[in-house]
Amino acid sequence: MSDEAGSASKKFRSHALIELALIIALGLYLLVAQEQVVGENLVFTVTGAALMALVTYWTLNTLRDGLEVIALRVRHARH
């Protein structure tokens, strides 16, 4: 069971690092977007929407991984 918890923990850490990188990328996009009018440049707007959707998906995925780590630790502590 410790292998499961270790594997889940490593997966969570890697997903959390990717999450951080995505949030930084979104922040940079928003800084650049301050000078843009929404819809003026369709490619820029679609890129931003896709980046926001990806960050949202990855955040939920990372939260699921975190809950899995917690559940495995709780299950291991009870046995």
N, C-alpha and C positions, 0 to 999 in steps of 0.2 A: 504494500500500500504506500510506502514511502516513495517508491518509484513514481507512482501516480501523482503524488503531491509535488515531487520534485519536477516532474515533467510539466505539470500544470503551472507551477510557479515560474519555470523558465519561459513557457509560452506567454504567460501573463506579462513578464518583464519585457520580452521582445515586443509584444503588442503595445505595451505602455510607451516604449521608446518610439515606435512608429506613430503612436497617437500624438506624442509631443512634437515630432517632426511635422505632422499634418497640421497641428494647431499653429505652429510657427509659420508654416506656408500660408495658412489662411490669414494669419495676422499680417503677413507681408502683402498678400493680395489686397486686403482691406486698406492698408496704407496707400498702395498704388491706386486703389479704386476711389479714393477721396477726390481725385481730380477728374474722374469720369462721370458722365451723365448716364444713368441707367438706361440701357437699350440703345445708346448711341453707337456703340461698337458691339455688334451681336456676338462675335467670337469671344470678346472679353467677358461679356455678361454670361454666356453659356459656360465658359471656363469657371467663373466664380460660382455659378449654381452647381456645377458638377463637383467642385472642390468642397462646397458646403455639404452636399449630399454624401460625399465620401467621408468627410469628418464625422458627420452624424452616424453613418453606418459603423465606422470604425470605433466610435465612442461606445456605442451599444455593444459591439462585439467585445471590446476590452472590458466593459462592465460585466458581461457574461463570464469572461475568463476569470475576473476577480472573484465573482461569486462562486465559481467552481473551485478556486483555490481555498476559499473560506470553508465551503462545504466539505472538501476533502480533509482539511485540518480538523474540523469539528468531528467528523466521522472517525478520524484516526485518534483523536483525544478521548472519545467515548469507549473505544475498544481497548 
